[in-house]
Amino acid sequence: MAHLYHRGPNGKAQRFAPLKKDGTPYKAISKKLIEENNARIGITTQLGNHQDTSYLFNWAGKLAMQAAFDSAYDLMTGVVGIADAQKLKNVPNATKELAKTRFKEASTKAADRGTEIHDGIDSFLKGGELSDDPVIATAQRDVWTWLESQGVDMTHIHAEHCVLFEGGISVPTNDGQGIEKVLEIANGATADLITKSLLADWKTIELSGGKYYTGKPAHCGQLAFCRHAAAQEGICDPYAKTCNVYIDRTTGKIVEVRTWTEKELELGLTWAAHCYMTDKALAALEQEIK
């Protein structure tokens, strides 16, 4: 889920969540409103844009379904006849809109559940009580225990912290000479928790094919960018330990903690910076085309 941030009255980053005249929140915030308030999107979404493979999943899923029903058609023609078997072959196309709706509903439900767990952990770390929801309560306890094992002072933490970053990131050029140039960045960088010596971000996941898919490049890039921004602002050390904590969305238990190496973070930062500049160049091109 993408969140927008802007500078509050105290100069610090705060969630951008404007309300309508009737006091209700916007379901979708317009581009005009975002620009007028100089709100910024977190780097997470920009990295996700450069790894968007959802269309491939939809395409592959459609092919798999069609192949299954085509095979059933071939099998059934000798049993029920061609006319009735043809009905099987037409199922994928006839139900594609329903399937698309069901897929979207399932994806939204998973995203909402992830947000509930994130919010529950954030609330608990800020002094809130254990949730009545047993899954969220398990996640709250597991995260608290893990943070204690890392020697974190639980009275001085920044839970769900955003850094509005304005500065430069030096990245190697592609001229083969190893010359570096500074990319000017103005964005929001977020982590679920920042201390002087530790950055952590919770990722809620589920088993898929008997495996948890962890350690994704976008996860590394997000935290690399956030650590760089937070260090420049004096919020954390430049080489603070940087981890993704993966939590099972169905049980609330921590299933893996990935501590990123300095080499991984170096490459992740370079990639994140280039993603930002690519989006910036694309926006300029779109504006020119208009």
QUITANOR-V631392 format. One record per residue. PHI is phi in whole degrees, -180 to 180 (999 if undefined). OMEGA is omega as a letter, one per 30 degrees, with the letter a starting at -180 (* if undefined). Layout:
phi = <PHI & PHI>
omega = <OMEGA & OMEGA>
This chain:
phi = <999 & -87 & -118 & -103 & -133 & -149 & -79 & -83 & -58 & -90 & 86 & -89 & -73 & -144 & -60 & -90 & -138 & -67 & -110 & -73 & -61 & -85 & 89 & -93 & -75 & -72 & -75 & -138 & -87 & -69 & -62 & -63 & -67 & -63 & -66 & -63 & -102 & 52 & -79 & -130 & -92 & -65 & -62 & -55 & -67 & -65 & -67 & -63 & -61 & -90 & -128 & -74 & -114 & -59 & -64 & -69 & -64 & -62 & -65 & -65 & -63 & -65 & -62 & -64 & -65 & -64 & -63 & -64 & -74 & -65 & -66 & -63 & -61 & -60 & -71 & -82 & -58 & -84 & -105 & -113 & 96 & -64 & -60 & -72 & -65 & -60 & -62 & -63 & -63 & -86 & -58 & -57 & -70 & -69 & -108 & -63 & -69 & -64 & -62 & -63 & -65 & -63 & -63 & -65 & -62 & -65 & -65 & -64 & -62 & -65 & -65 & -64 & -66 & -61 & -65 & -60 & -68 & -58 & -63 & -65 & -65 & -59 & -63 & -65 & -68 & -90 & 105 & -77 & -94 & -61 & -72 & -74 & -76 & -61 & -69 & -65 & -62 & -63 & -63 & -61 & -66 & -62 & -66 & -60 & -63 & -65 & -63 & -63 & -67 & -91 & 74 & -78 & -75 & -72 & -93 & -133 & -130 & -108 & -87 & 43 & -106 & -120 & -113 & -85 & -95 & -135 & 179 & -114 & -123 & -86 & -132 & -65 & -84 & -101 & -90 & 80 & -106 & 71 & -73 & -103 & -132 & -96 & -98 & -80 & -118 & -137 & -157 & -107 & -120 & -124 & -144 & -72 & -155 & -132 & -123 & -62 & -116 & -146 & -117 & -142 & -136 & -87 & -125 & -92 & -140 & -133 & -62 & -134 & 63 & 76 & -139 & -96 & -93 & -123 & 64 & -79 & -55 & -64 & -67 & -66 & -60 & -59 & -73 & -63 & -64 & -65 & -64 & -61 & -66 & -66 & -66 & -65 & -87 & 79 & -85 & -141 & -74 & -59 & -116 & -60 & -58 & -131 & -134 & -106 & -108 & -97 & -119 & -68 & -66 & -94 & -117 & 85 & -86 & -71 & -106 & -166 & -120 & -104 & -97 & -77 & -78 & -64 & -66 & -62 & -68 & -62 & -69 & -63 & -66 & -60 & -63 & -60 & -64 & -68 & -61 & -62 & -68 & -64 & -63 & -65 & -67 & -64 & -62 & -65 & -64 & -62 & -66 & -68 & -64 & -61>
omega = <a & l & l & l & l & a & l & a & a & l & a & l & l & a & l & a & a & l & l & a & l & l & l & a & l & l & l & a & a & l & a & a & l & a & a & a & l & l & a & l & l & a & a & a & l & l & l & l & a & l & a & l & a & a & l & l & l & a & a & l & l & l & a & a & a & l & l & a & l & l & l & l & a & a & a & a & a & a & a & a & a & a & a & l & l & l & l & a & a & a & a & a & a & a & a & a & l & l & l & l & l & l & l & l & a & l & l & l & l & l & l & l & l & l & l & l & l & a & l & l & a & a & a & a & l & l & l & a & l & a & l & l & a & l & l & l & l & l & l & a & a & a & l & a & a & l & l & l & l & l & a & l & a & l & a & l & l & l & a & a & l & l & l & a & l & a & a & l & l & l & l & l & a & a & l & a & l & l & a & l & a & l & l & a & l & a & l & l & a & l & a & l & l & l & a & a & a & l & l & l & a & l & l & a & l & l & l & a & l & a & l & l & a & l & a & l & a & l & l & a & l & a & l & l & a & l & l & a & a & l & l & l & l & a & l & l & a & a & l & l & a & a & l & l & a & a & l & a & a & a & a & a & l & a & l & l & l & l & a & l & l & l & l & a & l & l & l & l & l & l & a & l & l & l & l & a & l & l & l & l & l & l & l & l & l & l & a & l & l & *>
